[in-house]
Amino acid sequence: MNSRIIVILLILCGLTSFSQTNHCLHVSGNVGISSLIYNIDGGYGKPKLSYGGKFGYIYYFSPYWGFGVGLEAAMYNTDGYLNGTKTIFNNQIDDEGHTYRKDVYFRDWHELQTILFAELPVMIQYQYDFGMNKRRKIYINIGAKFQLPLMAKYNATGELETQGYYEKWNVTLYNMPNHGFGSEKRTAAGSMSLPFNVCASFGIGFAFEVSPIIDIFLGGTFDYGFLNLKAGNNGDLLYGDQNNLQYRGILFSSVAEKVNTVSAKGEIGLRFAIGKPMTKKPPQHKTKKR
């Protein structure tokens, strides 16, 4: 399928290579760090390797400046790590009828959050050709990306440690699994419904001519999301009754107040020139009549 798309693009470029318009198509793949960032008590969000790809179009209205749009797919992966985060359940009753407070601690808990965004970039691009015999260009682009979540899910695994605090005797019981005060391995998984997002985007790179109508380019991009992706209410991470605890998820709980996206990626791709590059007109010298 990808080879067919490239062939079609090459045909289009060949058919239009002698026109006077100044347009460019580009396709690329990228890899790097794309993550959610947030502050949580007793943990943090750790970026993980992510990847994506894009198809775009640029119209150059001068030899140096152009306007571009496109369509991108971007995968964001985050390791939400918790160690020591606590959920409190008051007014619990033990087997002997005594009232206590149950404290449940997350130990070495990892929540892997995976989000697939469809992105619409709207960019202003600057380019400068420093080549002599062949095109060698540096380009810089800046603009915005509109992100629509297509898929979002989490998978969590780790340990939950339960302790019991008895206010009557001012004592905390733990490491007593026969009485319900011990550790157990747990897993949890679910989907997430996230809102629309807007990112500021900056990119820089170099393009090198490989044929009269094709350049290969190498570069990097940095994106930062301004909108809060906090997905749900402010309930506790754990909820339910004493014997049936349910996991809510970091983005749906009170441990995270603000969630933003951040991305830093390297990319490689091809640029297809449709039409002749726009060039400056050489100065005209008037000849004196004798």
Secondary structure, DSSP 8 states (H G I E B T S, - for coil): -HHHHHHHHHHHHHHHTTSS--EEEEEEEEEEEEEEE-EETTEEEEE-EEEEEEEEEEEESSSSEEEEEEEEEEEEEEEEEESS-EEEEEEEE-TTS-EEEEEEEEEEEEEEEEEEEEEEEEEEEEEEE--SSS-EEEEEEEEEEEEEEEEEEEEEEEEEEEEEEETTTTEEE-SBGGGTBSEEEEEEEEE-----EEEEEEEEEEEEEEETTEEEEEEEEEEEE-S----S--B-SEEEETTEEEE--GGGBTT-S--EEEEEEEEEEEEEEES---------------
